[in-house]
């Protein structure tokens, strides 16, 4: 497992968090917990699973309430760009409060799987074995504003989608509690999207290399509030970035300054990303 300077700092930040800030509900069920609020519908934390999951490193966690947060898929070609931007360039371009990498792509930057923006497909084809689909912004009333669809159990009409934004990737943990990836697999940085019992969307990014199976098992055993989860692209593509200006009120708090660096792109390799998902207040 990779243990970088940032990993050790995150562990330290996690300990400070446990002592001085009330943590997020569902991440530490035994404690009275809450998030550090950055804006309406957007809260963050650094989660250290500790002894409960010894093979899982600390993780950045972003909690987003879809009733207050709007999600948008962005693909470089659809936006008229000749080449994919890096994450910091995407943020300058879009202005989103939160940005994270979408699913997997080929060497020529073609997206692998279903990809929709504003209700229109962006060229990706349904992947036969990847069953996770993050969907947002329903086209009809009465539907959740954002959620995870398990394509093994639910349908998605590609001709008349019920959601305007969609991105397909690997299903990690389903409603039955089954881990949907193989126990084998390489260690890599991971980006995870999870849906909670309250309908919130959790975005998690590991601060060290870890197997997807170990993440799924840790969620299953320690996070009862997580209903299901899917894995976006990992490795050098795994990035989560929060708008720097949201941290201005916390600059005088030492551990929050540390979080600002962790959530500000300091842990990524900053490779070009053809597809990202952004979140901003409604």
C-alpha positions, 0 to 999 in steps of 0.5 A, spaced: 500 500 500 502 506 498 503 511 504 505 518 502 506 524 506 499 526 504 496 519 507 500 520 513 497 527 514 490 525 512 491 520 518 493 525 523 487 530 520 482 524 521 484 523 529 484 531 530 477 530 527 475 525 531 477 529 537 475 536 535 469 536 530 463 531 530 463 526 524 459 525 519 453 520 520 453 513 518 461 513 517 462 512 525 455 509 527 457 508 534 458 516 535 454 522 535 456 525 528 455 530 523 459 533 517 463 540 516 459 544 512 462 548 507 455 550 503 448 549 503 447 541 501 455 540 501 459 537 507 465 534 508 470 529 512 476 525 512 474 518 514 479 513 517 476 506 518 482 504 522 482 497 526 475 496 523 478 495 516 486 495 516 487 494 509 483 501 507 486 507 508 483 514 510 478 517 505 476 524 503 468 524 504 463 529 501 456 528 502 451 532 497 444 533 498 441 532 491 435 536 494 440 542 494 445 540 489 445 539 482 449 534 478 452 535 471 456 531 466 461 534 462 465 531 456 471 535 453 468 533 446 461 535 447 464 542 449 468 543 443 475 542 446 480 539 442 483 535 448 481 533 455 483 538 460 486 537 467 481 537 473 483 544 475 482 546 468 475 543 468 474 547 475 476 554 472 471 552 466 465 550 469 465 553 476 462 547 480 463 547 487 465 539 487 468 536 481 470 528 480 472 523 475 467 519 471 467 512 469 473 509 465 475 511 458 480 508 452 486 511 450 483 515 445 479 518 451 472 515 448 468 513 454 466 506 456 459 505 458 453 509 457 454 517 458 448 522 458 448 530 458 441 534 458 438 527 456 442 526 450 447 520 449 454 522 448 457 517 444 458 511 449 455 505 449 452 500 454 457 496 457 455 489 458 458 487 465 458 494 468 452 494 472 452 501 476 449 507 473 449 514 476 443 518 474 441 525 476 436 530 474 430 527 473 426 529 467 419 527 470 416 529 477 416 524 483 423 521 482 429 522 486 434 528 484 440 523 484 441 516 485 445 509 483 441 505 478 443 497 479 442 495 471 442 488 474 435 489 477 433 496 474 432 498 467 434 504 463 431 506 457 436 509 452 431 512 448 427 515 453 431 516 459 428 518 465 434 522 468 438 527 464 445 526 466 448 519 467 454 515 467 456 508 467 461 504 471 462 498 476 457 496 481 461 495 488 455 494 493 448 492 492 442 493 495 442 486 498 449 487 501 453 483 495 460 486 493 460 486 486 467 486 484 472 480 484 476 479 491 482 479 486 484 486 483 490 491 483 491 496 489 490 503 486 487 510 488 479 509 488 473 514 487 467 511 490 460 514 489 455 511 494 447 512 496 445 513 503 438 511 506 437 518 506 438 519 499 444 523 500 450 522 495 457 520 498 463 521 494 469 518 497 476 518 494 482 514 497 488 517 500 492 511 499 492 505 494 487 499 496 483 494 492 476 495 490 473 489 494 476 491 500 473 498 500 466 494 498 467 489 504 469 495 509 462 499 507 458 493 508 461 491 515 462 498 517 457 503 514 450 501 515 447 507 512 450 506 505 445 502 501 449 501 495 455 504 491 459 504 485 466 505 483 468 510 478 475 510 474 481 509 479 488 510 479 491 516 476 484 518 474 482 518 481 481 525 483 476 529 487 476 537 487 472 542 491 472 550 490 478 553 494 473 559 495 469 555 500 474 554 505 476 561 506 472 561 512 476 555 515 483 558 514 484 560 521 483 553 523 489 548 522 486 542 521 481 545 516 487 548 512 490 541 511 483 539 509 483 544 504 489 542 501 487 534 501 480 537 497 484 542 493 487 537 488 494 536 492 493 528 492 492 527 484 497 526 479 493 531 474 492 527 468 487 530 463 480 527 464 475 527 458 469 526 462 468 529 469 461 530 474 460 537 477 456 539 483 453 546 485 448 549 489 441 549 485 
